[in-house]
Amino acid sequence: MDNSSRNELHGFSLALASRKAEEAAWRRYEAIRWLDSFVGPLGISNQPSEVEFLSCLRNGLILCNAINKIQPGAVPKVVDNPRPLQSISWDCQPLPAYQYFENVRNFLVAAKELNLPAFEASDLERDTFEANVVDCVLALKSLHESKQISNGNGFHKHMKSPLLLHSNRMHPRPLSTVSLDSCRRLDMPATCEKQPPIGSPNIGLEEFIVKSLVDSIVQEKENFDGNLLASLRNQDKDAVKLFQSIVSICSNESLQENVYEKTEFHTTLEDELKERCSSLAHSASVLDDISDLNSLQDYRACFKKKSCNHHKLLSIQEREVLDLKALLSKTKGEFHDLQLHLQRDLKDLENLVQGLSNAALGYHNVVQENRSLYNIVQDLKGNIRVYCRVRPSFNCLSKNMIEYIGEDGSLMILDPLKSKRDGRKVFRFNRVFGPAAKQDEVFKDIEPLIRSVLDGYNVCIFAYGQTGSGKTHTMNGPSGGADKDFGINYLALNDLFQIQNVRKDSIDYEINVQMVEIYNEQVRDLLVAESSNTKYP
Ligand SMILES: Nc1ncnc2c1ncn2[C@@H]1O[C@H](COP(=O)(O)OP(=O)(O)OP(=O)(O)O)[C@@H](O)[C@H]1O
């Protein structure tokens, strides 16, 4: 059933409950109005609540007085309080509790003798059984009215709620005998059992037949007007005319004008019930999955079956929901484990990073220390170093001048024009490069000094010698030479650029190049195109 259908049913239940409450209140007001006018001022409003109504009758005094006025001596002894009846107030109960109970008990005995709808004394203490007390009071009223009409022949009726039958089935009372229930169904007083027998000389055969027919008709058309029933019991009437009038009333359905307002209530309730059912059936019919069902009742009956497709579908969906819940629980557990695992990994990673950071810091310190030691070594080698490079000889005389080149930087030459003793000379340098020494070999010995520049040291390298001794060749290399012929200048710059690139993440080096020539006491800038600008003062 969808939500709209469920809401419809809920609304209908509420409306029905409201109608029941209105009906119960209406009957309670009717009872209290009659008691107020019949017994005397009760001291409560004409429209009392359930609590007010039951409190007013709880001492039994009003009930005993009422039944005694209708049937004198019905309650032989009424336990009364000294206050006059007119001053009775429902909320002022001077009598002890056992005296209340005595009045109520005596009233119930008298009511039973008159076949009135009974209730239990405890019903006056419980709001839920107020309807039983109201039934009894209204039956008492009907008895009074019938006695007034029929001069006390004991044939009376009382007002009956359309819900009364249901109410009595729900709460059967010991005093509500079968005959009493039958009287309720007929809306006739229980005293109907006291009608004269068939052979009574007071009633003729025709009148008995008429009475039986009327009883039968009354069973079909309950809640007959009291006057009509009184007329039936009035033996002065012509029985045949009375029967004809009843039949005419029934056939012309003019009886509807004489039924109580409850009949109209029945009709209204039935109409509303039909309308609600029609609405519910329409709502049910729009559901796709029950389109093949004829009515809402069919749908309900089908749904209650274990074999119903909707029932099976619901069962499958319930199982899927359970599976999803289990999967969700399992996923939550796995997620929790992953979180713990991730936290452990993060902790390990943190330790590794911390270790690397410490190692990097140590490495940096080691590098710093290494540089420091490196430059100390350079200092120890000497801040000023003198190297000797022997140019290859271009003639035969000079080829034999180099007699010895020592590893310790010593150079021994021999002047061929002098004797060996006088012509031999020895010179000492930091290192001597022979005629066969290559460019990179010369540079290797100078490279450590050049790198000291990057650590903040000033380094100066210059070549000195006579014309044609090979200064330009050593510092720049031969003109148009290959890479292997690069001189110290090119090789030094290449080395500095490579180191700059290696350390670019930690140190930003700025390299500037200037090239000048000092010739004849004149300094010329070799990188400037204009010759006039090349000379410095
Ligand atoms: N080590 C060497 N190996 C081969 N050739 C050399 C070497 N040194 C110098 N030369 C050659 O000797 C010649 C003169 O050399 P270089 O021009 O370098 O002399 P220099 O000292 O610069 O002369 P200057 O002072 O007049 O400029 C060049 O032709 C050069 O190629």
The ligand as an ORCA input file, in Angstrom:
! r2SCAN-3c Opt
* xyz 0 1
  N     103.066     23.764    -26.482
  C     103.005     24.035    -27.762
  N     102.775     23.040    -28.641
  C     102.708     23.271    -29.967
  N     102.827     24.445    -30.504
  C     103.065     25.515    -29.659
  C     103.153     25.347    -28.244
  N     103.367     26.518    -27.678
  C     103.412     27.413    -28.678
  N     103.245     26.810    -29.852
  C     103.222     27.489    -31.124
  O     104.189     28.485    -31.096
  C     103.796     29.608    -31.725
  C     103.873     30.824    -30.890
  O     103.081     30.615    -29.852
  P     102.244     31.809    -29.193
  O     101.627     32.640    -30.203
  O     101.256     31.202    -28.262
  O     103.276     32.602    -28.479
  P     103.128     33.905    -27.632
  O     103.864     33.722    -26.435
  O     101.660     34.119    -27.403
  O     103.624     35.044    -28.550
  P     103.382     36.567    -28.381
  O     103.795     37.033    -27.101
  O     104.089     37.201    -29.527
  O     101.964     36.716    -28.550
  C     102.400     29.331    -32.188
  O     102.425     29.022    -33.577
  C     101.992     28.201    -31.401
  O     101.092     27.411    -32.070
*
